[in-house]
Amino acid sequence: MPVSSSEFLYAQELVVSRSGVILAEREKYLAEARLAPLARLKNLSSVSELIAKA
């Protein structure tokens, strides 16, 4: 399931506050692709669930 705009906005804010890296909206697919393996590793059903637990 794709990440919603509000979830991505939260992830953007989290990443910039912790690392200073700014994720553009056009990089949403990249963030989803990079976070999907981490979500599976943590036995979560989706990237959205991972973001909700952050």
mmCIF entry with sequence, helices, sheets and N, C-alpha, C, O atoms, coordinates in Angstrom:
data_MODEL
# 
_entry.id   MODEL 
# 
_entity.id                         1 
_entity.type                       polymer 
_entity.pdbx_number_of_molecules   1 
# 
_entity_poly.entity_id                      1 
_entity_poly.type                           'polypeptide(L)' 
_entity_poly.nstd_linkage                   no 
_entity_poly.nstd_monomer                   no 
_entity_poly.pdbx_seq_one_letter_code       MPVSSSEFLYAQELVVSRSGVILAEREKYLAEARLAPLARLKNLSSVSELIAKA 
_entity_poly.pdbx_seq_one_letter_code_can   MPVSSSEFLYAQELVVSRSGVILAEREKYLAEARLAPLARLKNLSSVSELIAKA 
_entity_poly.pdbx_strand_id                 A 
# 
loop_
_entity_poly_seq.entity_id 
_entity_poly_seq.num 
_entity_poly_seq.mon_id 
_entity_poly_seq.hetero 
1 1  MET n 
1 2  PRO n 
1 3  VAL n 
1 4  SER n 
1 5  SER n 
1 6  SER n 
1 7  GLU n 
1 8  PHE n 
1 9  LEU n 
1 10 TYR n 
1 11 ALA n 
1 12 GLN n 
1 13 GLU n 
1 14 LEU n 
1 15 VAL n 
1 16 VAL n 
1 17 SER n 
1 18 ARG n 
1 19 SER n 
1 20 GLY n 
1 21 VAL n 
1 22 ILE n 
1 23 LEU n 
1 24 ALA n 
1 25 GLU n 
1 26 ARG n 
1 27 GLU n 
1 28 LYS n 
1 29 TYR n 
1 30 LEU n 
1 31 ALA n 
1 32 GLU n 
1 33 ALA n 
1 34 ARG n 
1 35 LEU n 
1 36 ALA n 
1 37 PRO n 
1 38 LEU n 
1 39 ALA n 
1 40 ARG n 
1 41 LEU n 
1 42 LYS n 
1 43 ASN n 
1 44 LEU n 
1 45 SER n 
1 46 SER n 
1 47 VAL n 
1 48 SER n 
1 49 GLU n 
1 50 LEU n 
1 51 ILE n 
1 52 ALA n 
1 53 LYS n 
1 54 ALA n 
# 
_struct_asym.id          A 
_struct_asym.entity_id   1 
# 
loop_
_struct_conf.conf_type_id 
_struct_conf.id 
_struct_conf.pdbx_PDB_helix_id 
_struct_conf.beg_label_comp_id 
_struct_conf.beg_label_asym_id 
_struct_conf.beg_label_seq_id 
_struct_conf.pdbx_beg_PDB_ins_code 
_struct_conf.end_label_comp_id 
_struct_conf.end_label_asym_id 
_struct_conf.end_label_seq_id 
_struct_conf.pdbx_end_PDB_ins_code 
_struct_conf.beg_auth_comp_id 
_struct_conf.beg_auth_asym_id 
_struct_conf.beg_auth_seq_id 
_struct_conf.end_auth_comp_id 
_struct_conf.end_auth_asym_id 
_struct_conf.end_auth_seq_id 
_struct_conf.pdbx_PDB_helix_class 
_struct_conf.details 
_struct_conf.pdbx_PDB_helix_length 
HELX_P HELX_P1 AA1 SER A 5  ? SER A 19 ? SER A 5  SER A 19 1 ? 15 
HELX_P HELX_P2 AA2 GLU A 25 ? GLU A 27 ? GLU A 25 GLU A 27 5 ? 3  
HELX_P HELX_P3 AA3 LYS A 28 ? LEU A 41 ? LYS A 28 LEU A 41 1 ? 14 
HELX_P HELX_P4 AA4 VAL A 47 ? LYS A 53 ? VAL A 47 LYS A 53 1 ? 7  
# 
_struct_conf_type.id          HELX_P 
_struct_conf_type.criteria    ? 
_struct_conf_type.reference   ? 
# 
loop_
_atom_site.group_PDB 
_atom_site.id 
_atom_site.type_symbol 
_atom_site.label_atom_id 
_atom_site.label_alt_id 
_atom_site.label_comp_id 
_atom_site.label_asym_id 
_atom_site.label_entity_id 
_atom_site.label_seq_id 
_atom_site.pdbx_PDB_ins_code 
_atom_site.Cartn_x 
_atom_site.Cartn_y 
_atom_site.Cartn_z 
_atom_site.occupancy 
_atom_site.B_iso_or_equiv 
_atom_site.pdbx_formal_charge 
_atom_site.auth_seq_id 
_atom_site.auth_comp_id 
_atom_site.auth_asym_id 
_atom_site.auth_atom_id 
_atom_site.pdbx_PDB_model_num 
ATOM 1   N N  . MET A 1 1  ? 0.842  -1.170 0.000  1.00 0.00 ? 1  MET A N  1 
ATOM 2   C CA . MET A 1 1  ? 0.000  0.000  0.000  1.00 0.00 ? 1  MET A CA 1 
ATOM 3   C C  . MET A 1 1  ? 0.894  1.243  0.000  1.00 0.00 ? 1  MET A C  1 
ATOM 4   O O  . MET A 1 1  ? 1.825  1.335  0.801  1.00 0.00 ? 1  MET A O  1 
ATOM 5   N N  . PRO A 1 2  ? 0.621  2.188  -0.885 1.00 0.00 ? 2  PRO A N  1 
ATOM 6   C CA . PRO A 1 2  ? 1.432  3.404  -0.952 1.00 0.00 ? 2  PRO A CA 1 
ATOM 7   C C  . PRO A 1 2  ? 1.264  4.277  0.298  1.00 0.00 ? 2  PRO A C  1 
ATOM 8   O O  . PRO A 1 2  ? 0.235  4.239  0.973  1.00 0.00 ? 2  PRO A O  1 
ATOM 9   N N  . VAL A 1 3  ? 2.269  5.035  0.571  1.00 0.00 ? 3  VAL A N  1 
ATOM 10  C CA . VAL A 1 3  ? 2.260  5.963  1.700  1.00 0.00 ? 3  VAL A CA 1 
ATOM 11  C C  . VAL A 1 3  ? 1.400  7.169  1.329  1.00 0.00 ? 3  VAL A C  1 
ATOM 12  O O  . VAL A 1 3  ? 1.502  7.689  0.218  1.00 0.00 ? 3  VAL A O  1 
ATOM 13  N N  . SER A 1 4  ? 0.561  7.607  2.248  1.00 0.00 ? 4  SER A N  1 
ATOM 14  C CA . SER A 1 4  ? -0.287 8.776  1.982  1.00 0.00 ? 4  SER A CA 1 
ATOM 15  C C  . SER A 1 4  ? 0.551  10.052 2.019  1.00 0.00 ? 4  SER A C  1 
ATOM 16  O O  . SER A 1 4  ? 1.684  10.048 2.499  1.00 0.00 ? 4  SER A O  1 
ATOM 17  N N  . SER A 1 5  ? -0.009 11.120 1.517  1.00 0.00 ? 5  SER A N  1 
ATOM 18  C CA . SER A 1 5  ? 0.692  12.406 1.510  1.00 0.00 ? 5  SER A CA 1 
ATOM 19  C C  . SER A 1 5  ? 0.999  12.883 2.927  1.00 0.00 ? 5  SER A C  1 
ATOM 20  O O  . SER A 1 5  ? 2.074  13.425 3.183  1.00 0.00 ? 5  SER A O  1 
ATOM 21  N N  . SER A 1 6  ? 0.061  12.684 3.839  1.00 0.00 ? 6  SER A N  1 
ATOM 22  C CA . SER A 1 6  ? 0.284  13.129 5.224  1.00 0.00 ? 6  SER A CA 1 
ATOM 23  C C  . SER A 1 6  ? 1.365  12.286 5.902  1.00 0.00 ? 6  SER A C  1 
ATOM 24  O O  . SER A 1 6  ? 2.156  12.808 6.688  1.00 0.00 ? 6  SER A O  1 
ATOM 25  N N  . GLU A 1 7  ? 1.403  10.988 5.603  1.00 0.00 ? 7  GLU A N  1 
ATOM 26  C CA . GLU A 1 7  ? 2.446  10.128 6.167  1.00 0.00 ? 7  GLU A CA 1 
ATOM 27  C C  . GLU A 1 7  ? 3.817  10.522 5.614  1.00 0.00 ? 7  GLU A C  1 
ATOM 28  O O  . GLU A 1 7  ? 4.805  10.557 6.347  1.00 0.00 ? 7  GLU A O  1 
ATOM 29  N N  . PHE A 1 8  ? 3.863  10.816 4.320  1.00 0.00 ? 8  PHE A N  1 
ATOM 30  C CA . PHE A 1 8  ? 5.131  11.219 3.726  1.00 0.00 ? 8  PHE A CA 1 
ATOM 31  C C  . PHE A 1 8  ? 5.585  12.559 4.297  1.00 0.00 ? 8  PHE A C  1 
ATOM 32  O O  . PHE A 1 8  ? 6.776  12.754 4.541  1.00 0.00 ? 8  PHE A O  1 
ATOM 33  N N  . LEU A 1 9  ? 4.666  13.470 4.510  1.00 0.00 ? 9  LEU A N  1 
ATOM 34  C CA . LEU A 1 9  ? 5.012  14.758 5.108  1.00 0.00 ? 9  LEU A CA 1 
ATOM 35  C C  . LEU A 1 9  ? 5.625  14.546 6.491  1.00 0.00 ? 9  LEU A C  1 
ATOM 36  O O  . LEU A 1 9  ? 6.625  15.179 6.832  1.00 0.00 ? 9  LEU A O  1 
ATOM 37  N N  . TYR A 1 10 ? 5.032  13.662 7.283  1.00 0.00 ? 10 TYR A N  1 
ATOM 38  C CA . TYR A 1 10 ? 5.581  13.349 8.603  1.00 0.00 ? 10 TYR A CA 1 
ATOM 39  C C  . TYR A 1 10 ? 6.990  12.766 8.467  1.00 0.00 ? 10 TYR A C  1 
ATOM 40  O O  . TYR A 1 10 ? 7.900  13.145 9.204  1.00 0.00 ? 10 TYR A O  1 
ATOM 41  N N  . ALA A 1 11 ? 7.161  11.849 7.526  1.00 0.00 ? 11 ALA A N  1 
ATOM 42  C CA . ALA A 1 11 ? 8.479  11.242 7.309  1.00 0.00 ? 11 ALA A CA 1 
ATOM 43  C C  . ALA A 1 11 ? 9.487  12.296 6.861  1.00 0.00 ? 11 ALA A C  1 
ATOM 44  O O  . ALA A 1 11 ? 10.637 12.276 7.302  1.00 0.00 ? 11 ALA A O  1 
ATOM 45  N N  . GLN A 1 12 ? 9.071  13.211 5.995  1.00 0.00 ? 12 GLN A N  1 
ATOM 46  C CA . GLN A 1 12 ? 9.960  14.293 5.558  1.00 0.00 ? 12 GLN A CA 1 
ATOM 47  C C  . GLN A 1 12 ? 10.440 15.110 6.764  1.00 0.00 ? 12 GLN A C  1 
ATOM 48  O O  . GLN A 1 12 ? 11.630 15.391 6.901  1.00 0.00 ? 12 GLN A O  1 
ATOM 49  N N  . GLU A 1 13 ? 9.513  15.479 7.616  1.00 0.00 ? 13 GLU A N  1 
ATOM 50  C CA . GLU A 1 13 ? 9.846  16.281 8.793  1.00 0.00 ? 13 GLU A CA 1 
ATOM 51  C C  . GLU A 1 13 ? 10.774 15.514 9.737  1.00 0.00 ? 13 GLU A C  1 
ATOM 52  O O  . GLU A 1 13 ? 11.705 16.089 10.301 1.00 0.00 ? 13 GLU A O  1 
ATOM 53  N N  . LEU A 1 14 ? 10.526 14.246 9.902  1.00 0.00 ? 14 LEU A N  1 
ATOM 54  C CA . LEU A 1 14 ? 11.354 13.408 10.757 1.00 0.00 ? 14 LEU A CA 1 
ATOM 55  C C  . LEU A 1 14 ? 12.782 13.313 10.212 1.00 0.00 ? 14 LEU A C  1 
ATOM 56  O O  . LEU A 1 14 ? 13.751 13.469 10.954 1.00 0.00 ? 14 LEU A O  1 
ATOM 57  N N  . VAL A 1 15 ? 12.896 13.058 8.924  1.00 0.00 ? 15 VAL A N  1 
ATOM 58  C CA . VAL A 1 15 ? 14.219 12.924 8.304  1.00 0.00 ? 15 VAL A CA 1 
ATOM 59  C C  . VAL A 1 15 ? 14.992 14.245 8.366  1.00 0.00 ? 15 VAL A C  1 
ATOM 60  O O  . VAL A 1 15 ? 16.178 14.247 8.695  1.00 0.00 ? 15 VAL A O  1 
ATOM 61  N N  . VAL A 1 16 ? 14.351 15.343 8.062  1.00 0.00 ? 16 VAL A N  1 
ATOM 62  C CA . VAL A 1 16 ? 15.063 16.624 8.085  1.00 0.00 ? 16 VAL A CA 1 
ATOM 63  C C  . VAL A 1 16 ? 15.463 17.010 9.510  1.00 0.00 ? 16 VAL A C  1 
ATOM 64  O O  . VAL A 1 16 ? 16.532 17.585 9.713  1.00 0.00 ? 16 VAL A O  1 
ATOM 65  N N  . SER A 1 17 ? 14.624 16.702 10.492 1.00 0.00 ? 17 SER A N  1 
ATOM 66  C CA . SER A 1 17 ? 14.968 17.068 11.873 1.00 0.00 ? 17 SER A CA 1 
ATOM 67  C C  . SER A 1 17 ? 16.110 16.222 12.425 1.00 0.00 ? 17 SER A C  1 
ATOM 68  O O  . SER A 1 17 ? 16.887 16.690 13.259 1.00 0.00 ? 17 SER A O  1 
ATOM 69  N N  . ARG A 1 18 ? 16.213 14.973 11.959 1.00 0.00 ? 18 ARG A N  1 
ATOM 70  C CA . ARG A 1 18 ? 17.247 14.081 12.485 1.00 0.00 ? 18 ARG A CA 1 
ATOM 71  C C  . ARG A 1 18 ? 18.532 14.083 11.673 1.00 0.00 ? 18 ARG A C  1 
ATOM 72  O O  . ARG A 1 18 ? 19.605 13.793 12.202 1.00 0.00 ? 18 ARG A O  1 
ATOM 73  N N  . SER A 1 19 ? 18.426 14.409 10.387 1.00 0.00 ? 19 SER A N  1 
ATOM 74  C CA . SER A 1 19 ? 19.627 14.299 9.553  1.00 0.00 ? 19 SER A CA 1 
ATOM 75  C C  . SER A 1 19 ? 19.929 15.534 8.721  1.00 0.00 ? 19 SER A C  1 
ATOM 76  O O  . SER A 1 19 ? 21.033 15.668 8.193  1.00 0.00 ? 19 SER A O  1 
ATOM 77  N N  . GLY A 1 20 ? 18.973 16.431 8.597  1.00 0.00 ? 20 GLY A N  1 
ATOM 78  C CA . GLY A 1 20 ? 19.175 17.599 7.759  1.00 0.00 ? 20 GLY A CA 1 
ATOM 79  C C  . GLY A 1 20 ? 18.937 17.328 6.281  1.00 0.00 ? 20 GLY A C  1 
ATOM 80  O O  . GLY A 1 20 ? 19.090 18.226 5.454  1.00 0.00 ? 20 GLY A O  1 
ATOM 81  N N  . VAL A 1 21 ? 18.565 16.099 5.943  1.00 0.00 ? 21 VAL A N  1 
ATOM 82  C CA . VAL A 1 21 ? 18.309 15.732 4.550  1.00 0.00 ? 21 VAL A CA 1 
ATOM 83  C C  . VAL A 1 21 ? 16.873 16.109 4.205  1.00 0.00 ? 21 VAL A C  1 
ATOM 84  O O  . VAL A 1 21 ? 15.939 15.781 4.937  1.00 0.00 ? 21 VAL A O  1 
ATOM 85  N N  . ILE A 1 22 ? 16.712 16.797 3.089  1.00 0.00 ? 22 ILE A N  1 
ATOM 86  C CA . ILE A 1 22 ? 15.389 17.213 2.642  1.00 0.00 ? 22 ILE A CA 1 
ATOM 87  C C  . ILE A 1 22 ? 14.921 16.267 1.541  1.00 0.00 ? 22 ILE A C  1 
ATOM 88  O O  . ILE A 1 22 ? 15.558 16.151 0.494  1.00 0.00 ? 22 ILE A O  1 
ATOM 89  N N  . LEU A 1 23 ? 13.804 15.598 1.791  1.00 0.00 ? 23 LEU A N  1 
ATOM 90  C CA . LEU A 1 23 ? 13.213 14.706 0.794  1.00 0.00 ? 23 LEU A CA 1 
ATOM 91  C C  . LEU A 1 23 ? 12.160 15.475 0.007  1.00 0.00 ? 23 LEU A C  1 
ATOM 92  O O  . LEU A 1 23 ? 11.196 15.982 0.579  1.00 0.00 ? 23 LEU A O  1 
ATOM 93  N N  . ALA A 1 24 ? 12.347 15.557 -1.298 1.00 0.00 ? 24 ALA A N  1 
ATOM 94  C CA . ALA A 1 24 ? 11.362 16.214 -2.151 1.00 0.00 ? 24 ALA A CA 1 
ATOM 95  C C  . ALA A 1 24 ? 10.177 15.282 -2.370 1.00 0.00 ? 24 ALA A C  1 
ATOM 96  O O  . ALA A 1 24 ? 10.316 14.063 -2.260 1.00 0.00 ? 24 ALA A O  1 
ATOM 97  N N  . GLU A 1 25 ? 9.030  15.841 -2.674 1.00 0.00 ? 25 GLU A N  1 
ATOM 98  C CA . GLU A 1 25 ? 7.828  15.050 -2.935 1.00 0.00 ? 25 GLU A CA 1 
ATOM 99  C C  . GLU A 1 25 ? 8.077  14.027 -4.042 1.00 0.00 ? 25 GLU A C  1 
ATOM 100 O O  . GLU A 1 25 ? 7.544  12.918 -3.997 1.00 0.00 ? 25 GLU A O  1 
ATOM 101 N N  . ARG A 1 26 ? 8.883  14.400 -5.033 1.00 0.00 ? 26 ARG A N  1 
ATOM 102 C CA . ARG A 1 26 ? 9.156  13.480 -6.147 1.00 0.00 ? 26 ARG A CA 1 
ATOM 103 C C  . ARG A 1 26 ? 9.993  12.270 -5.707 1.00 0.00 ? 26 ARG A C  1 
ATOM 104 O O  . ARG A 1 26 ? 10.133 11.310 -6.464 1.00 0.00 ? 26 ARG A O  1 
ATOM 105 N N  . GLU A 1 27 ? 10.547 12.310 -4.489 1.00 0.00 ? 27 GLU A N  1 
ATOM 106 C CA . GLU A 1 27 ? 11.345 11.202 -3.959 1.00 0.00 ? 27 GLU A CA 1 
ATOM 107 C C  . GLU A 1 27 ? 10.521 10.260 -3.084 1.00 0.00 ? 27 GLU A C  1 
ATOM 108 O O  . GLU A 1 27 ? 11.077 9.385  -2.421 1.00 0.00 ? 27 GLU A O  1 
ATOM 109 N N  . LYS A 1 28 ? 9.220  10.431 -3.078 1.00 0.00 ? 28 LYS A N  1 
ATOM 110 C CA . LYS A 1 28 ? 8.338  9.599  -2.262 1.00 0.00 ? 28 LYS A CA 1 
ATOM 111 C C  . LYS A 1 28 ? 8.518  8.118  -2.595 1.00 0.00 ? 28 LYS A C  1 
ATOM 112 O O  . LYS A 1 28 ? 8.593  7.280  -1.696 1.00 0.00 ? 28 LYS A O  1 
ATOM 113 N N  . TYR A 1 29 ? 8.587  7.803  -3.874 1.00 0.00 ? 29 TYR A N  1 
ATOM 114 C CA . TYR A 1 29 ? 8.741  6.401  -4.285 1.00 0.00 ? 29 TYR A CA 1 
ATOM 115 C C  . TYR A 1 29 ? 10.051 5.827  -3.756 1.00 0.00 ? 29 TYR A C  1 
ATOM 116 O O  . TYR A 1 29 ? 10.110 4.656  -3.381 1.00 0.00 ? 29 TYR A O  1 
ATOM 117 N N  . LEU A 1 30 ? 11.092 6.638  -3.726 1.00 0.00 ? 30 LEU A N  1 
ATOM 118 C CA . LEU A 1 30 ? 12.393 6.194  -3.240 1.00 0.00 ? 30 LEU A CA 1 
ATOM 119 C C  . LEU A 1 30 ? 12.336 5.918  -1.737 1.00 0.00 ? 30 LEU A C  1 
ATOM 120 O O  . LEU A 1 30 ? 12.875 4.918  -1.262 1.00 0.00 ? 30 LEU A O  1 
ATOM 121 N N  . ALA A 1 31 ? 11.690 6.797  -1.006 1.00 0.00 ? 31 ALA A N  1 
ATOM 122 C CA . ALA A 1 31 ? 11.543 6.588  0.443  1.00 0.00 ? 31 ALA A CA 1 
ATOM 123 C C  . ALA A 1 31 ? 10.767 5.304  0.713  1.00 0.00 ? 31 ALA A C  1 
ATOM 124 O O  . ALA A 1 31 ? 11.132 4.530  1.597  1.00 0.00 ? 31 ALA A O  1 
ATOM 125 N N  . GLU A 1 32 ? 9.706  5.079  -0.042 1.00 0.00 ? 32 GLU A N  1 
ATOM 126 C CA . GLU A 1 32 ? 8.921  3.852  0.133  1.00 0.00 ? 32 GLU A CA 1 
ATOM 127 C C  . GLU A 1 32 ? 9.777  2.622  -0.156 1.00 0.00 ? 32 GLU A C  1 
ATOM 128 O O  . GLU A 1 32 ? 9.727  1.636  0.579  1.00 0.00 ? 32 GLU A O  1 
ATOM 129 N N  . ALA A 1 33 ? 10.558 2.685  -1.224 1.00 0.00 ? 33 ALA A N  1 
ATOM 130 C CA . ALA A 1 33 ? 11.398 1.543  -1.604 1.00 0.00 ? 33 ALA A CA 1 
ATOM 131 C C  . ALA A 1 33 ? 12.475 1.264  -0.563 1.00 0.00 ? 33 ALA A C  1 
ATOM 132 O O  . ALA A 1 33 ? 12.802 0.105  -0.306 1.00 0.00 ? 33 ALA A O  1 
ATOM 133 N N  . ARG A 1 34 ? 13.024 2.306  0.034  1.00 0.00 ? 34 ARG A N  1 
ATOM 134 C CA . ARG A 1 34 ? 14.074 2.131  1.043  1.00 0.00 ? 34 ARG A CA 1 
ATOM 135 C C  . ARG A 1 34 ? 13.517 1.685  2.391  1.00 0.00 ? 34 ARG A C  1 
ATOM 136 O O  . ARG A 1 34 ? 14.192 0.979  3.140  1.00 0.00 ? 34 ARG A O  1 
ATOM 137 N N  . LEU A 1 35 ? 12.303 2.090  2.697  1.00 0.00 ? 35 LEU A N  1 
ATOM 138 C CA . LEU A 1 35 ? 11.712 1.755  3.996  1.00 0.00 ? 35 LEU A CA 1 
ATOM 139 C C  . LEU A 1 35 ? 10.993 0.412  4.000  1.00 0.00 ? 35 LEU A C  1 
ATOM 140 O O  . LEU A 1 35 ? 10.799 -0.173 5.066  1.00 0.00 ? 35 LEU A O  1 
ATOM 141 N N  . ALA A 1 36 ? 10.599 -0.084 2.850  1.00 0.00 ? 36 ALA A N  1 
ATOM 142 C CA . ALA A 1 36 ? 9.864  -1.355 2.781  1.00 0.00 ? 36 ALA A CA 1 
ATOM 143 C C  . ALA A 1 36 ? 10.647 -2.520 3.398  1.00 0.00 ? 36 ALA A C  1 
ATOM 144 O O  . ALA A 1 36 ? 10.067 -3.287 4.167  1.00 0.00 ? 36 ALA A O  1 
ATOM 145 N N  . PRO A 1 37 ? 11.944 -2.684 3.093  1.00 0.00 ? 37 PRO A N  1 
ATOM 146 C CA . PRO A 1 37 ? 12.690 -3.783 3.730  1.00 0.00 ? 37 PRO A CA 1 
ATOM 147 C C  . PRO A 1 37 ? 12.764 -3.634 5.252  1.00 0.00 ? 37 PRO A C  1 
ATOM 148 O O  . PRO A 1 37 ? 12.729 -4.632 5.972  1.00 0.00 ? 37 PRO A O  1 
ATOM 149 N N  . LEU A 1 38 ? 12.865 -2.415 5.739  1.00 0.00 ? 38 LEU A N  1 
ATOM 150 C CA . LEU A 1 38 ? 12.909 -2.183 7.179  1.00 0.00 ? 38 LEU A CA 1 
ATOM 151 C C  . LEU A 1 38 ? 11.566 -2.549 7.817  1.00 0.00 ? 38 LEU A C  1 
ATOM 152 O O  . LEU A 1 38 ? 11.528 -3.142 8.896  1.00 0.00 ? 38 LEU A O  1 
ATOM 153 N N  . ALA A 1 39 ? 10.480 -2.198 7.154  1.00 0.00 ? 39 ALA A N  1 
ATOM 154 C CA . ALA A 1 39 ? 9.155  -2.566 7.670  1.00 0.00 ? 39 ALA A CA 1 
ATOM 155 C C  . ALA A 1 39 ? 9.020  -4.082 7.752  1.00 0.00 ? 39 ALA A C  1 
ATOM 156 O O  . ALA A 1 39 ? 8.511  -4.609 8.741  1.00 0.00 ? 39 ALA A O  1 
ATOM 157 N N  . ARG A 1 40 ? 9.475  -4.786 6.711  1.00 0.00 ? 40 ARG A N  1 
ATOM 158 C CA . ARG A 1 40 ? 9.403  -6.256 6.730  1.00 0.00 ? 40 ARG A CA 1 
ATOM 159 C C  . ARG A 1 40 ? 10.283 -6.826 7.837  1.00 0.00 ? 40 ARG A C  1 
ATOM 160 O O  . ARG A 1 40 ? 9.887  -7.771 8.518  1.00 0.00 ? 40 ARG A O  1 
ATOM 161 N N  . LEU A 1 41 ? 11.463 -6.265 8.020  1.00 0.00 ? 41 LEU A N  1 
ATOM 162 C CA . LEU A 1 41 ? 12.386 -6.723 9.049  1.00 0.00 ? 41 LEU A CA 1 
ATOM 163 C C  . LEU A 1 41 ? 11.764 -6.604 10.435 1.00 0.00 ? 41 LEU A C  1 
ATOM 164 O O  . LEU A 1 41 ? 12.010 -7.437 11.308 1.00 0.00 ? 41 LEU A O  1 
ATOM 165 N N  . LYS A 1 42 ? 10.968 -5.578 10.628 1.00 0.00 ? 42 LYS A N  1 
ATOM 166 C CA . LYS A 1 42 ? 10.308 -5.356 11.914 1.00 0.00 ? 42 LYS A CA 1 
ATOM 167 C C  . LYS A 1 42 ? 8.938  -6.031 11.990 1.00 0.00 ? 42 LYS A C  1 
ATOM 168 O O  . LYS A 1 42 ? 8.155  -5.777 12.905 1.00 0.00 ? 42 LYS A O  1 
ATOM 169 N N  . ASN A 1 43 ? 8.662  -6.907 10.998 1.00 0.00 ? 43 ASN A N  1 
ATOM 170 C CA . ASN A 1 43 ? 7.395  -7.645 10.946 1.00 0.00 ? 43 ASN A CA 1 
ATOM 171 C C  . ASN A 1 43 ? 6.173  -6.746 10.906 1.00 0.00 ? 43 ASN A C  1 
ATOM 172 O O  . ASN A 1 43 ? 5.143  -7.053 11.506 1.00 0.00 ? 43 ASN A O  1 
ATOM 173 N N  . LEU A 1 44 ? 6.295  -5.638 10.196 1.00 0.00 ? 44 LEU A N  1 
ATOM 174 C CA . LEU A 1 44 ? 5.172  -4.728 10.013 1.00 0.00 ? 44 LEU A CA 1 
ATOM 175 C C  . LEU A 1 44 ? 4.568  -4.976 8.640  1.00 0.00 ? 44 LEU A C  1 
ATOM 176 O O  . LEU A 1 44 ? 5.255  -5.436 7.727  1.00 0.00 ? 44 LEU A O  1 
ATOM 177 N N  . SER A 1 45 ? 3.302  -4.676 8.496  1.00 0.00 ? 45 SER A N  1 
ATOM 178 C CA . SER A 1 45 ? 2.605  -4.995 7.248  1.00 0.00 ? 45 SER A CA 1 
ATOM 179 C C  . SER A 1 45 ? 2.832  -3.980 6.139  1.00 0.00 ? 45 SER A C  1 
ATOM 180 O O  . SER A 1 45 ? 2.560  -4.268 4.973  1.00 0.00 ? 45 SER A O  1 
ATOM 181 N N  . SER A 1 46 ? 3.332  -2.780 6.490  1.00 0.00 ? 46 SER A N  1 
ATOM 182 C CA . SER A 1 46 ? 3.496  -1.761 5.465  1.00 0.00 ? 46 SER A CA 1 
ATOM 183 C C  . SER A 1 46 ? 4.447  -0.651 5.935  1.00 0.00 ? 46 SER A C  1 
ATOM 184 O O  . SER A 1 46 ? 4.779  -0.536 7.115  1.00 0.00 ? 46 SER A O  1 
ATOM 185 N N  . VAL A 1 47 ? 4.860  0.142  4.975  1.00 0.00 ? 47 VAL A N  1 
ATOM 186 C CA . VAL A 1 47 ? 5.672  1.319  5.283  1.00 0.00 ? 47 VAL A CA 1 
ATOM 187 C C  . VAL A 1 47 ? 4.853  2.296  6.102  1.00 0.00 ? 47 VAL A C  1 
ATOM 188 O O  . VAL A 1 47 ? 5.382  2.970  6.986  1.00 0.00 ? 47 VAL A O  1 
ATOM 189 N N  . SER A 1 48 ? 3.575  2.374  5.815  1.00 0.00 ? 48 SER A N  1 
ATOM 190 C CA . SER A 1 48 ? 2.684  3.263  6.580  1.00 0.00 ? 48 SER A CA 1 
ATOM 191 C C  . SER A 1 48 ? 2.693  2.904  8.058  1.00 0.00 ? 48 SER A C  1 
ATOM 192 O O  . SER A 1 48 ? 2.726  3.787  8.915  1.00 0.00 ? 48 SER A O  1 
ATOM 193 N N  . GLU A 1 49 ? 2.665  1.623  8.355  1.00 0.00 ? 49 GLU A N  1 
ATOM 194 C CA . GLU A 1 49 ? 2.703  1.170  9.745  1.00 0.00 ? 49 GLU A CA 1 
ATOM 195 C C  . GLU A 1 49 ? 4.036  1.543  10.392 1.00 0.00 ? 49 GLU A C  1 
ATOM 196 O O  . GLU A 1 49 ? 4.079  1.942  11.556 1.00 0.00 ? 49 GLU A O  1 
ATOM 197 N N  . LEU A 1 50 ? 5.122  1.410  9.630  1.00 0.00 ? 50 LEU A N  1 
ATOM 198 C CA . LEU A 1 50 ? 6.444  1.793  10.129 1.00 0.00 ? 50 LEU A CA 1 
ATOM 199 C C  . LEU A 1 50 ? 6.495  3.275  10.463 1.00 0.00 ? 50 LEU A C  1 
ATOM 200 O O  . LEU A 1 50 ? 7.007  3.660  11.514 1.00 0.00 ? 50 LEU A O  1 
ATOM 201 N N  . ILE A 1 51 ? 5.968  4.104  9.577  1.00 0.00 ? 51 ILE A N  1 
ATOM 202 C CA . ILE A 1 51 ? 5.962  5.547  9.804  1.00 0.00 ? 51 ILE A CA 1 
ATOM 203 C C  . ILE A 1 51 ? 5.115  5.881  11.027 1.00 0.00 ? 51 ILE A C  1 
ATOM 204 O O  . ILE A 1 51 ? 5.485  6.748  11.819 1.00 0.00 ? 51 ILE A O  1 
ATOM 205 N N  . ALA A 1 52 ? 3.987  5.202  11.185 1.00 0.00 ? 52 ALA A N  1 
ATOM 206 C CA . ALA A 1 52 ? 3.109  5.459  12.334 1.00 0.00 ? 52 ALA A CA 1 
ATOM 207 C C  . ALA A 1 52 ? 3.800  5.137  13.657 1.00 0.00 ? 52 ALA A C  1 
ATOM 208 O O  . ALA A 1 52 ? 3.491  5.747  14.681 1.00 0.00 ? 52 ALA A O  1 
ATOM 209 N N  . LYS A 1 53 ? 4.731  4.187  13.644 1.00 0.00 ? 53 LYS A N  1 
ATOM 210 C CA . LYS A 1 53 ? 5.428  3.810  14.873 1.00 0.00 ? 53 LYS A CA 1 
ATOM 211 C C  . LYS A 1 53 ? 6.662  4.678  15.140 1.00 0.00 ? 53 LYS A C  1 
ATOM 212 O O  . LYS A 1 53 ? 7.285  4.556  16.195 1.00 0.00 ? 53 LYS A O  1 
ATOM 213 N N  . ALA A 1 54 ? 7.011  5.535  14.209 1.00 0.00 ? 54 ALA A N  1 
ATOM 214 C CA . ALA A 1 54 ? 8.224  6.373  14.361 1.00 0.00 ? 54 ALA A CA 1 
ATOM 215 C C  . ALA A 1 54 ? 8.023  7.452  15.392 1.00 0.00 ? 54 ALA A C  1 
ATOM 216 O O  . ALA A 1 54 ? 8.933  8.241  15.646 1.00 0.00 ? 54 ALA A O  1 
# 
